[in-house]
Amino acid sequence: MASNETNGKPDNFVFTAEALQKAPPSMAMATRAIHADDFVSPHHAIAPAIHVAVCYRYSRNPDNLVPKVTDDV
C-alpha cells in the first residue's frame, strides 16, 4: 500500500496520548472522547461492538415455571 509522502512524512498517523493533548484546538470534545483510548486499546474500531448475552435458568417442566418479580426499580 502506497502512502502520500509529499511533505516527507508518511500518512499513517499514530494517535498517542501526546497527540491527544495537542488536539484540543482542532478536535471537538466528542471527538477527543471517542478516541481517548486509541493509544491503549488494541481494538481498531471507533467503538467496540456490544454483544448481548443472556443466560436463563428454568425448569424443564412447564408447570413449574413461575414469573419472578424484579425489585430493582
N, C-alpha and C positions, 0 to 999 in steps of 0.2 A: 504494500500500500504506500503510495507516494504521499509526501506532505509538501505543503506550500512553504518554501523556505526563502521567500523574497527578502525578508528582513534579517536572515541569518539564524533565525530561531525556528525550531520545528513547531508544528501546530498542536502537538499532543501535550496540552497543558495539564499539569498535575495539580489538583486542588489540595493545598496544605493548610494547616492552621494559620500559618503566617499570611497566606493569600486571603484567607477568610477575614483576618484582622484588617487587611488593607482594602477590603472590598466595600466598606460602608458607603462611600460616596457614589459608587457605581451600581450597587445592588440594593433592592428593596429589602425590608426586614423579612418578608415572607420568603424571598429567595435565599437569603442567608440562613434562615431557619431550616428550610428543606434540605440544604446542602451542608449543614453543620457537622454531620458525622461522615462526610465523604472520605476524609483522610484517615478515618479509623476503621470503618466498616468495609469488609471485602465485597459486599453486595453492590453491584453496579447499577441497580435500578434506582430511580429517584426516590421512590418509597417502596420498600419490600411488600410483596403481596400479603394479604391477610387470608389465611386459610381457616375456615370454620370447621371445628371438630366437636362432636358431641358424643358422649358415652351414656347409654341408658342401661339401667339395671331393672329388670322386671321379671315377674313370674311368667312362666310359660303357660300357666293355666289362666285363661281369660276371666274366670270367675274370681280370681284373687287380685285382679288389677284394681287399685284404688287411687284416685287422684290425690296428689299431695298439695297441701295449701302452702303457698310461698309467703313468708312473713318479712321479706326484705324490702318492703315499701315504706 
